[in-house]
Amino acid sequence: MQSAGARDGLRRRARASGVMASHEELTMDSGHEAVTFSKASGCFVTRCCALLLLLLFAVALLVTGLLVHRYGAPCQQTPSDAGSQGGPAAPPDGGGTAAKIRDVRLPRHLAPEAYQVRLLPFIEEGNFTFSGEVTIRLRADHPGRNVTVHVNDMTVFNDSVTVTDVAEARGLEVAGYRYDTDREFFVVVLAEDVQPGRKYDVYIRFVGNLNDKLAGFYRSSYETPQGEKRWMAVTQFQPTDARKAFPCLDEPALKATFEMTLGRPKRMTSASNMPIRMTVQNDKMPGFEWDIYEKSVPMSTYLVAFLVSDLAVKQAEPGLSDTLFRVWARSAAIEQGDYARAIGPAILEYFEDFFKTEFPLPKQDMAALPDFAAGAMENWGLITYRETALLYDPKLSSWKNKQRVAQVVAHELAHQWFGNLVTPSWWTDLWLNEGFASYMEFLGMHQVEPTWRVMEQFITSQVQHVMTMDALESSHPISIVVQHPDEIGQIFDRISYQKGASIIRMMDLTLSTDTLRNGLANYLADRKYQAADQDDLWHFLTEQAHRDGTLPSDTTVKQVMDTWTLQMGFPLVDVRRNYERNSAQLTQNRFLFHGANSSAEYLWWVPLVYTTQSAKNFNSTRPSQWMKKERQVTLNDVASAEQWMILNVQEMGYFKVNYDERNWLMLIKQLQDDHNAIHAVNRAQLIDDSLDLARAGQLKYETALAVISYLERENDFLPWDAAFENLEFLDSQLERTPGYGAFQRFVLKLIEPLYARIGFDEGPGDSHLDHLTRSSLLTWACGMGHAECRRSAVQKFQQWMANPADASIVPPNIKTRVYCTALEEGGVEEWEFAWRQYQKSNVASERQRLLFALGCSKSVWILNRYLNYLVTPNSDVRIQDGPQVFNSVATGSVQGRYLAFDFLRNHWDTIDEIYGSAIFSLPRFIAPLKEGYNTRLDLEQLQEFKRKNEANMGEANRAMDQAIEHATANVAWMDKNYDSIVRWLEQQQ
């Protein structure tokens, strides 16, 4: 937090001269005063301090940065620009407002056209700073007496700032400077208005620190096999952290070209969005060079990226495209990039064909980074990844790891069109980025791995998965107005990604792939290098659908899709058949796990596709009828009285379906007699819908559990995937109760035939889905106490302990369950062995598995020590992995759950300090609180934790609200369902 007292006594000296300093010059003028912009206590640097900095820089070639604390002193207001268009209001001297300012948008009188950025990071000597200069060419669209840019966590040398009228080559007089802490604005106050139609060059020098928070321009490190520590400087700017690397207009719609110049030691290399145009010596620093990059295409600031490192690089084989394709990784791990290097060009070419738009850059780099907060980042031409999302070792990585690499590579390459070429005007429509990339990733995966059935996996991994969040009152619309960075961070969630992808799939199946593809191509062609909102997309899709005849001429895509993007949640369509008339009445209401499901204001355009027992047409997904924001409709001639019907064929629509009891009983009988008569996707749908309906009190649990009883005869991955996901809820609700033994026996009876067929050990003819099925099966078998499963897992681990050099003892696809079971059964010896293997491993996916398994121990003191590694410097747990470690303890056992929650309550401020800047991190610490908290005491403790820490929850606020809502619903569920479920389970023995 900023110190209010830091405002007092600050002084500024404006530089009136309009002469722009040379872009080649990096030394700091000793006459410049400087202001540090950061989030904690800041400092003001006088002329003497600036001179001292210059001397130290010249003598040691090291210290070019000031100590940059977080959110330090804002500038005292100097001569006001009151009345100038778009000028932000300055906070009052001596203190700020108590409430967080929500309107953080830049004034609109100036727009960027081009940046020249020159940066010199210091990463070898332990200095961890960078110096830089930027020239921003701005176009004046309206009069205004200020230049406002974003700045955060850096020191700006005020007197270096110049503003030049390009046409007249005349410097404008600078009347003063202001810093708006809440908005992260640096305001250059001018003595005269900028004039519409003119262009201005703004020049600024600055210094900053290479932080360790995985945001902005930050430092990362790794150890070589010889034990030598190597450092690198990397970037992560999305959504609002480009301002931590250089002053800029840091909003997605404000696109401009970028010319980057990066300084580096000669033994290192650099990479950025574009290819290097030339490399020159740094005459002032022996041993350093400047890499000068080609000018970029117009793009948003959050897509700018650069990397200074000693990573190795391998080039892909030439393909049909002329794009240079490369993978970067640690030298010891570069061979693990071969799979991504093989599929990347093929996916890129597929997207070029699908979108009918060529990839506009001459090269595409993909870099695996040792420290990275997100899974990956779609920086244009330089995609950055966690190592687990890009690297795959066939000997040590599982098939699930391989699918993860293909999925993330395809996701990020899809962004090169959706997000990069056309960008949302503001974060309100983030889903246009993430929803489309999350759908297109499955098309891209299917292109390179057609046997994986990923388009069917989409149902369980995306549609059904996100519905558990969207069935909460604390959900949010896909398109949601956001302002403050904390609000922006909160919507990088399953709603934007998975629900966005789900409704795009619904559009694809409703309009046809050809209509969707041609409409998208027209949209991209019209809006390329520009910003757009969802209405722009709806316009082009409507035009194409009307041309193709796939949408009635009196209907628009906007009419349909606004009901899915502008309101939260999804409908439950209740089907009540009239068996005498062969008709069915359909009623839609919002589906909620807890609370009233009917709400007059919630109505959707629902596509209706159904089949019957006689037709069994599971291939056609074009709607025969719509619910056009209608509460009820009637379907005629649906099926004869003795036949079942299924609505939502292949779960093409984003909604759930309930039936009258007679139809449910006919479906249950079909599943028992011949489950293959129903498509695997719809079997998964029936399982998911029935168990979720029972959870919400819309269906008797006896009916839902009768639906899944047929699984004893099921061999397909999809229905089992849906069942395991839903059984997780029952497991977490019952595991502390006297009835848990009956649940264990029921599950073991259910899975025993599958275990007998697929077994513990892998077979040479196993398919990709066989491996995925076995992985899930062993998790449940060993977790439920299956004697052979647990015995085999412990034996495998003991064999590995006896011969740790033999990595083949435990097959990759069962490692997760073997490791976890062995640590559950073992003690400190097994835990220490696994920890040593984690420290030694050169394979990121193996390290990730071991981190998870280390939380499976049931020893309280071991788990407490493990948790304390999260807040212990140099503990060998990277910041990127902290949330995973916490999750492993919180979900590994009942005792771990409460140890983790106690740790979270006792260390929240420290966790916020260490992990709060890394995107996605804080919500990941809160995520485990959504499961298993089902007593009134649990609920009270969650509420108290929220009350105590609400002011510094940041982007975790929404996740905390969801955890409390889950707990509220869980308590009510226990009151209503526990006795009846246990009775039913005991009757099945």
N, C-alpha and C positions, 0 to 999 in steps of 0.2 A: 504494500500500500504506500501511497505517496505521503510524505511528511508535510503537513500543512505549514509548519514553521519554516520549511525550506524556501517558501516563496519570498520571505522578507529579506530585504537588503541586497537583492540581486541588482547588478548594474549591466547596462548594455552600451556599446558604442557602435553607432551605425556607420557604415562605410558608404559615403555618398557617391563615390566614383562609380560610373557605369561601365568601366573597362573590364571585360571578361578576362580572367586569368587563363593562361595557356592550359589546354587539356593535358599536355604532356607533363606538367609540373606536379610533383607530389609532395614536395617539401612544404612545411607549414610556415607561413609568414609570421615572424615573431611578434608582429603588431596585432595579430588577431586575438580577439577574445572568443571564448567558447562556452557552450552550454551543453551539459550532459542531460540527455533525455532518457530516463529509465524509471523503473517501477518502485524502487526503494529509495533510501535517502540518496540524494544526488549531490553534485558538487558544481560550483561555478569556478571557472579557471580564469585567473587574471592574466594580464599581459606578462607578468613575470613568470607565471607558471607555464604559459605558452612558450616563452623563450627557453625555459628550462627543458621543456619537451623537445624543442628543436635541437638543443645541444646534445641531449641524450640520444636522439635519433641519429645525429651526424656522427657521434663518437662510437656508439655501440651497435648501431644499425638494428636495434632490437625494439626499443620502447617507443612505439608510435601511438599507442593507445593510452588513454586515461583509464583509471579504474572506473568501469562502467557498472554501476549498481542498477538494480531494477527500479524503474519508475522514479527517477529522481526529480530534482528541482525544476519546476516549470518557470518560465520567464516571467518576471514582473512586467506588467503591461507598460509599453512605451507609447509614444504618440498614437492616438486612436485612429482607426480607419472607420470610425462610426459612419454609417450611411453608405459605405461602399457596398456594391452588390455582392452578396454571398459571403461577406466577412463573418467568421465565427465570433460568438460572444466570448470574451475572456472571463475566466473565473475571477471572483473578487480577490483582492490581495489578502493574504493572511489565512486563507482557507478555501476549501472547495465545498461543493454541495454534498449533502449527506447521501442523496439518492444518486444511483448510477445513471449517467446521461445515456439515453437510448438513441437519440438522433446523432449518428456519427458520420453522416454522409458529407462528402466534400462539397464546397461551393461549386457552382457550375459555370462560372464565367470564363474559366480556362480549361482547355482540354489538351492532353499531351499528344504529340505526333512522333517524337523520337527521343531516345535516350542514348547518351554516350556515358558508359560506366567504366571506371578504371579502379581495380581493387588489388591490393597487395596483402594477402594474409600471411601471418607469421605463425608457423605451426611446428617448426623444428626445434626452436630454442626454448620452448616452454613459455613463450610470451603470450600466445593465444590471443592476439589482437589482429586487427586489420586496419589499414588506412585506405582511404578512397576519395574519389572525386566524381561528380556527376554533372553533366550538362543536359538539361531537359529543354527540349524545344516545345513551347506551348503555343496554342492557337487561341486567341481571344475571341470568344463568341458573344460576350456581353461586357459592358464597362465594369470595372472593379478596381479597388485600390489596395489589393493585396495579392500575393502569391501564396497559396496554401498547399503544403505537401505533407505527406505522412512521414513521421520519424518515430522510432522507438528503439530504446536500448543502444543509443550511440551518442557521441559527442559531435555536435556541429560547430565548426569554427565560424562564428557569425560574420566576422569581418571579411571572410573569403567570399561571402555571398554577393553575387552581382546579377542584375537583371538588365538585359540588353534588348532594345528594339532592333530586330534583325534587319529590317528594311533600311533604317536610318543609321545602323551601326552606332547607336547612341545609348549610353547607359542611363537607366532611370534611377533617380535618387531614392535610396532606401532610407525611410524615416524611422524604422525600428523593427523589433522582432517580438513575437509572442509565441508561447507554447501552451497549447490547450491539452492538459494532461489526459483528461477523460477521453478526448477524441483522438489523441496521438497526432495532433496537428502541430507543425512548425509553420508559423505565419510570418511572411516577410511583408511588412507594412510599407507601402509605396507613398511617395509624395504626390503622385499623380495617377489618374486612372489609366489602366490599359485600354486600348481602343479596339473595338470589334473589327475583325478582319485582319488585324496585324498579328505577327508572330514574334515571340520573345524567347530568348535563351536565358535560362536560369542556371547559374553555376554555383555549386556548393562543395566545400571540402568537409570531410568528417573522419572520425576514427570510431572504431567499435571493438567489442571483444568477441572472439569465437567462443560462444557459450557452450555449455554441456547439457542444454535442455532440449536438444533435438528439434529446435525450431529456429527459423531465420538462417543466418550463416553460422554454422556450429562445427565443433570439432568432434572427430571420431577417432578411434584407435583400434589396433589389433596387435596380436603377437605373432611373429613368424614361428615356424617349427623350431627355430634355434633359440626362441625365447626373447627375441629383440622386439621392443615395442615400436610400432610405426604409427605415425599420426597422419590425419588427412583433414581437409576442410571441405564441408559439403553444405548443401542447402535444402531447406524444406519451407516453402513460402505459403502454401495454401492453408487457411484461407487469407490470413491478414498479416503475414510475417515477412513479406518482401521489404517492408519498411524497417526491418531490423538489419538489413544488409546495405541499403542505400536509400536516401530520400526519394520518394516517388509518390505518384498519385495512385494509391494502392486499392483500386476498386476494379472489379472484373470487366466492366463495360469500357473502361478507359484504356483502349488498346493503343499501342505505339510500336515502332520498330526499336530494336536494341542493338547497339554496337558495344560488345564487351571486350575489355582488355584485362587479362588476368596475369598477375605476377606470381612467379613460383621459383623454387630452387631448381637448378638444372637437372638434378637427379629425379625430379618428379615430373609428372605430366598434368595437364589440365584438360577439362572437357566442359563444353557448354552447349547451348541449344543448337548452334550452328557450327560448321567446320572452321578450323583455324585458317585464317588467311595468310598470316606470316608470323614468324617468331623473331624477336630482336633482343639484343643484350640489354640488360639494365645497367646503364653506365654508372649509376650512383651506388649500385650494390653488387660487387663482384660475386659470382656464383648464382646470380638470379637472372631470369629471363622474363620477357613479356610475351604472352601469347595474345595475338590480336585476331579477333574473330570477325567473320563475315557478318554483314548486317542481317538481322532476322526479318522474317515477315511480321506484319502487325500482330501483336499478341498481348495478353493480359500480364500484369506484373506477377501474378501468382504462378505463372507458368515459366518464368525465367528460372534458370538453374545453372549452377556451376560446381565444379569438383576439382580440387587440387589434391593429388594423391600419388602413390606409387603402385596403384592397382595394375594388374596385368589385363591385357585386352586380346580378344580373339574375334576375327571377322567371319561372318557367315558366308557360305557358298553363294555365288551370284545366282539370283533367281530371275523371274520374268521382269521384276521391277528394277529400275536403275538405282534404287536407294541403297546406300552403303549401310550395312547392318552389323553392329558389333555388340559384344558382351564384355563387361568389365567385372573383375572380381579379384580377390586376393590371389597372389601367385599360387599359393598352396591349394586354392579351391577353384581355379579357373576352369579345369576340366569338368567340374560339376555344372558349368554353364552350357554344356554341349546340347542338352535337350532343348533349353530355351532358344539357343542359337539356331537349332534346326527348325523349330516350329514358328519362331517369330516372323521370319520373312514370308512364310506361307500364309499366316494369319493376316499380315499386313496386305498382301496381295488380294486375299479374299475380301477384305473390307474395301479396298479400292474398287473392286468389281461390284460389291453389294451396294455401295453408296454412289457408284458411278462418278467418283471423284478421286483424282490421283492424290497420293500423299505429297504435300507441297514442299517438303524439305529434302535436301540432298542426302541426309544421313539420319539414321536412327540408332542411338546408343541405348543400352540397357545396363545399368550399373548395380551390382549387389553390394550393399553397404553394411558394415558390421553393426552400426547403430542407426536405427530408423524407427520412428514412432508408429507410422502407419504400415500397412502391408506394402504399398507402393504408391508412387506419385507420378502422374502423367505428364510431367514437364515436356514441352514440345521438343522432340529430337534428343532428349536426355532423360529417359525414364529412370527413376531411382526406386530401388526395391530393398526390402529386408532380404537377407540371404535366404531365408526359408521360402520366399515367394519367387525366387529366380533360380536357385541352385538345386540340382537333383543328382544324387549319387546312386546309381543302380544297385550297388552292393549294400548300401546302408539306409537308403530312403525307401519309404513304402510307396505302394501304388496311390494311396491317398495323397502323399506328398507330391507325386508326379501330377496328379489331377489338379492339385492346388497351384503348381507352377503354370500349367496350361491355362487354368482359369484366370490367374492374375495377369499373365502376359496378354491374354486376349482382352481382358478388361481394360488394361492401360492402352493397348493399341487402339481399341474402339474410341477411347477418349481423344485420340488425335483428330478425330472428326467432331465428335460430340463433346464439346468442352473447349477444345483448342481452336479448331477452325471456326466454329460458331460457339459463342460463349453466352451463358445466361447474363441478362442485363444486371441482375443483382442476385444475391444468394437465396432470395425468395424462391427462385426456380432452380435451385441446386439439383433437384431431381432430374432435370433435363440432361445434366451431366451424368449423374450417378445411376439413374434408372435405366437410361439407354445403354450405358456401358455394362451394367449388370445383366441386361438381356442379351446384348450383342456378344458378351463373353461366351455365352453358351452356344451361340451360332458359330463363333470362331473355334471353340473347342471341338464342336461336332465336325467341323471341316477337317481338322487334323487328326482327330481320334473318333471316327464314326462308330466304333464298336462299343463305346462307353455308355451309350444311351443317356447322354447328358441332358437331352431335351426332356426326357422323362424324369431324370433326377431333379430337374428344375422344380417340379411340383412339390417335392418334400423339402428340398433344401431352401427354396425361396418362398413359394406361395404359402405353404402351410406354416413355415417357420415364422414369417413376418406376421401372420394373423394372430399369433399369441401376444404380440405387442399391440397390434391394432385393435384388439378386442378390449382395450383398457380405456377408461375415461381420460387418462393422462396421455393418450396418443395425440397425434397432431396431423393436420392435413399435409398432403405431399407438398403442395405449394403453400408456404406459410411466410408471412411477413416477419422478417428478422432485421435487426439493426445492429445491436452491440456485438462485438466479437464473441462474447460468451454465448449469446443466442445463436450466432452462426455455427459455432462449434457443436451445439446441441443437436443440430439437424443432420449432422453426418451420422445417420443411424439407419436402422433397418427399414424405416419408413421410406426414406429417400432412395435407398438402394434397392431393397427387395420388393417393397410394394410398388415402387416406380417400375421395376422390371416386370412385375406381375401384370400391371395394367397395360403395359406396352405389348406384352404377349397376348393379352385379351384383344387389343387393337389388331394385332397381326392376324389372329385367328378369325376375327370378326370381319375385317375389311379385305383380307387376303394379303399374302406376302408381297405379291406384285404391286398392289396399291400402296402398301406401306413403303416398299422400297423406292418406288418412283416418286412418291410424295416426299420422302426424306431427301432424295437426290435433288429435287427442285428447291427444297428448303435450304439445303447446304449451298447450292449454287447461288441462290439469291442473297443469303446472309453471310457468306464466307468473309472472314476477317472482321466480322462485326459482332455485335451483341444482339440477343433476341430474348423474347419471353415465350411462354407456352402458347399464347394466342397466335404468335407468328407461325408456330408449327401447326396448330389446328387449321389455320387458313390454307396452308399448302396441302395438308392431308385431305381436307374437305374438297378442294378443287380436284384432286386426283381421284378421290372416291366417286365424285359425281361424274367425272369423265369415264371411269371404269364401270359405273353402274353398281358399285358395291355398297352404296349408301343412298337412301331415298333423297330425291332432289329437295324435299322440304325439311331435311334434317342436316345438321352440321356436326362435325366432329366435336366442336366446342360444346354444343348442347349436351352431347353424351359424356365427354370426358371431364367437363367441369364438375360433374357430380362425383367424380372419382378423385379429383385433385384438390378441390376447394373445400371439401368437408372431410373430416376424419372418419375412420372406421370403415365398415363394410356391412352389407345386408345379410341377414338370415332370411332365406326364402322358405317359407313354410308351405308344404304341399299337402293339401287335404283332398283326397280323391272321392268322387261320387261314383261308387262302383256300379250303380244301376244305370247311370247315364254315360259311363266311360269318359268322364270329364274330371278335371282337377282344378281346384281353386288355389291360386298362388298368392301369398301375402308376404310383403317384405317389411322388415323392421331392422333397425340397427342391432347388431349382435354385440353383446357385452358379456364378459365373464361374471361381472358382479354389478347389480343394479338393474334398473328398468331397461328392457330391450326395445320398447316401443317409444318412438319420439317423432312427433309430427313433422319436425323440420328436416328429418333425415330420410330422403328418398333418392334413389339412384335410377339411372338407365341401366337395366339389367338384361343382358342377352340371354335368351332362353334356348337351350339346345338339350334335347332329351332323347332317350331311346327306351325300348321296351324289351320284355323277355322274348317276344317273337322276332323283333327286328334285329336286336343286338348290333345296331349300327354305331360303332364307337369311332368311326373314322371321320364322319362329317362334323365339323365344328362351326359351321355357319349358322347363325341364329335363325330359327323359323319364326320367332316372335320376340318382342321386347316388352319389358315393363318400363314404360316411358315416364319415369318419376311418378308411377302410379302405386298406390298402396296395394291394390288387388287386381289380378287379371284371371281369366278363366281359359284353360286349355281344353279343347274338345277333341274327342276321338283319340285319347292318349293311349289306352290299353284296355283289353278286356278285363273283367273283374278278377280272373284267376291268374293274371300276369302282373309281375312287378314292373315298375318304371324307375328310371334313373335320370335325374335332372343334372345338368352341368357336365356334359360328356367331356371326358379327359380333363375335367376341372379347368375348362377354358376360361371360365368367368371367375372373378375375384369375389366369391361369396360362398356361404355355407348353405346346406340344404337339410331340412328336417321333413320327415314324412309322418303320415298317420301310422298307427301301430300295425295295421294290417299289411301295409306296404313294407314296413321294416321286417315283419316276420317272413314275408315272401323272400326278401333279399337275404335274410339270415339262412333260410332253407337253401337258397341257390348256392350260397357260399359253402354250406356244409355238403351239398350234393356234388357240385361241380363248380368250384370257384373260378376255373379258367374260362367259364362262359362270360364272365365280366372282365373287361380290360384291366390290366394291372394298375394303370393309373387310377381308374375308378374304384378298384379295390382299396387302394391307398386312400382315396377320397372318402369312402364309406367308413374306414377306420378312423380317420382324422375327424371327420364331421361328427360321428357318433360319440366319440370320447369327449370332444370339445362341447358338444351339446349337453352331455351328461354333467360335465364340469360346471356348465353355466346353469344347470337346473332345468334345461329345456327337454331333457330325455331321461328316462329312468336308467340308472346305471346297470340294472339287470339286462336291459336291451343292448346297451353299448358293449358290455362285456361278452354278451352272447355273439355280437358281431365279430369280435376278435378271436373267439374260441376256435374258429375254423383254421387259425394260423398253424395248428399242428400239421396241417397238410400243405402249407404254403412254402414254396421254394424261391419265389421271386424276391429280389432285393427291395423293390419299392414298397410293397405292403409292410414288410418288416421294418423298413426305415420309418414309415409313418407310425407303426405300432410302438417302436422303441422310443420315439420322440414323445409320444403321449404317455407311455408307461413311466417316463421320467417324473411326470407330475405326481402320479400315484405313489411312486417310490419315495419321493421327497416328503409327501404328506403323511405316509404311514410309517416311515422308518423308525420313529421314536415311540411307536404305539404297541400295545399288546397284540394287535392284529397283524403285525408285520410278518410273522411266520406263515400265516395263511397266504399272504401275498407272495412271499418267496416260493412257496410250494406251487401256487398257481402259475407263476412265471416259468419255473423250472419244468413243469409239465408241458407248458406251451412250447418251450424251445427245445425240449429233449429230442424230438424227431429231426429237427434241423441240425442239432449238434451231432446226432448220429450220422447224418448224411454228409455234412461238410467237414466235421472233425476239427481237432485242434491243430493238426499239422497241415501244411500246404501240400497241394498236389501239383504235378508238372503240367496238367491240363487246365489248371484254374484260370478262369477268365478274370478280367478287371473287376466285374461285379461280384464274382466269387470272393475275391480278396476283400472288397468292401464289406460284403455280408459277414465273412468270418470275423473281421475286425470288430464289428458291432456285436456279433453273437458272443464272442469271448468276453467282451466287456460285461455283458449281462450274465453270462453263465458263471464266470468267476465272481462277479459282484454279488450274485444271488447264492453263492456258496456251493456251486457244482463241484463235487469232490474231485473228479478227474481233472477238470479244468484247473483248479487251484493247485493240485499236485503237479501237473505237467508244467505249469508256469514256474513254480518254485524250483523244480528240477532244472529247467532250462537256465534259470538265473544262476543257480549254484554251479552249473557246468561252466557258465561264462566267468564267474568269479574265480574258478579254478584255472581258467585259461583266458585271461582278459585280452590277449592279443588276437584271438580268433573271433572276428566280428560276425562270422557266419553261424555261430551257435544258435543265436536267436534270430529267426527270420524277420526281415524288416516289417512285414505286415502284421505281426503279432507282438512286436516289441512293446508297444504302449501298455497292453494288458499284462504281459509278462513282468515288466518292470514294476508296475503298480502293485500287482498281487504279491510279488516277492517282498516289496517294502512294507506292505500291510502285515505280512506274516513274520517279517524279520525284525531286527533290532538295529543297534547303532552300527554294527559291522557292515550290514547290507547298505545302510544309508551312506556311510562314508565311502564305500566302494562306488556307489552310483555317483556321488558328488565328485570323486576323482575322475571318473569316466567323463562326466560333464566338462570338467576343466580341461581334459586332454583332447576332447573330440574336435576334429577339423570339419565336421559336417553339421551344418546349422540345424537340419531337421532332427538329427540325433540329439543334439544339445537341447532342443525344444522338448523332445520326448522325456529326456532325463529330468529336466526342470519340472515337468508335470508330475512325473513319478515320485519325485522327492517330497511332494506334498501328500502322498498316499500313506505315509507312516502314521501309525496310531499312537506313537510316543509323544506325549504332551510336551516334554522339554525339547525334543528334537524339532517339533513343529514350531515352537516358540523361537528357537534359535534360527530356524529357516526364515521365519517372518522378519526377524530383526536384521537379517541380511539386507532387507529392502531399504533400511534407513542407516545402514552402516557403510561409510566410505570404503572403497576398494574391497568390496566383499565378493567380487567376481560375478555378481548379478548386475547385468547391464540395465540402464534405465529403461530401455525398450522392453525388457523382459520382466520388469517389476510387477505389472498387472497380472502377468501369467503366473508368477510365483504365488501371488496373493490368491488368485483363483484356484490354483492347485490345492492349497491348504483349505480354502473355504468350501470347496466342493468335494474334497477327497474323503471326508468322513464327518460324522456328526460332531465329534469333539473338535475337529479342525474348523468346522463352520463357526463355532462360538469363540474359539481362540482367535480366528481371523477377525470376527466382528469386534472383539475386545481390542485387538491390535489397532483396528481402523479407528475406533473411538479414541484411543489413547494417543494416536500418532497422526491424526488427520492434518494438523497444521504442517508437520514435517513432510507428509506425503504430498500435500499441495505444493510445498516449496520445491521439492525434488522433481515431481512428475507433472505439475500443473501446466507447464508451458508446452508439453508434448501433446499434440492433437490426439484425441481419443482416449488418453490415458486415464484421466479421472473417472469418466463413466465406466471404464473397465473395472475399476476398484469397487464400484457400487453394484455392478451387474450380479455378483453372487448373492446379494441380499434379496434378490427376487425369488429365490427358491428355498423352500423348507421352513420359512418363518411363518408358523401357523398357530401360535398361541397368543393370547391377549398380552402376555408379558413381552413376547417378541415384538408385537405391534407397538406397544408403548415405548420400547427401547428404540425402535426405528424412528418413531415420531420425535422422541427426545433428541436423538442424534441429528435429525434434520433441523429441529429448532435451534440447537446449539451452534450448528455450523452453516446455517443457511447463507450467511453473508459471504462466506468464502467457498461455496460449493462450485461456483463458476459453471462450466459446461456440464457438470455432473448433476445439476438441479433437476433436470427432467428425469434422469435415471433414478434419482432418489424418490421423486414423486411416484414413479412406476413401482419401485420396490415397496413403498407404503401401500399402494393400491393392491399389489399382489398379496401382501400380508393381510390386508383387510378382507379380501376375497377368500384367502386361505382359511382364516378363522371362521368365516361364515360357512365355508365348505365343510370344515370339520364338524361343526354343529349339526349340519343338515345331513351329511352323507356317511359319516364314519361307521355308525352302527349297521346301516343297511348293507354297505359294501363288505364289511367283515363277515356278516351273516352269509352273504352270497358266496364269498370266497371259501368259507368253511364248508359250505354245502357241495363244493366242487371236488372235495378231497376224496 
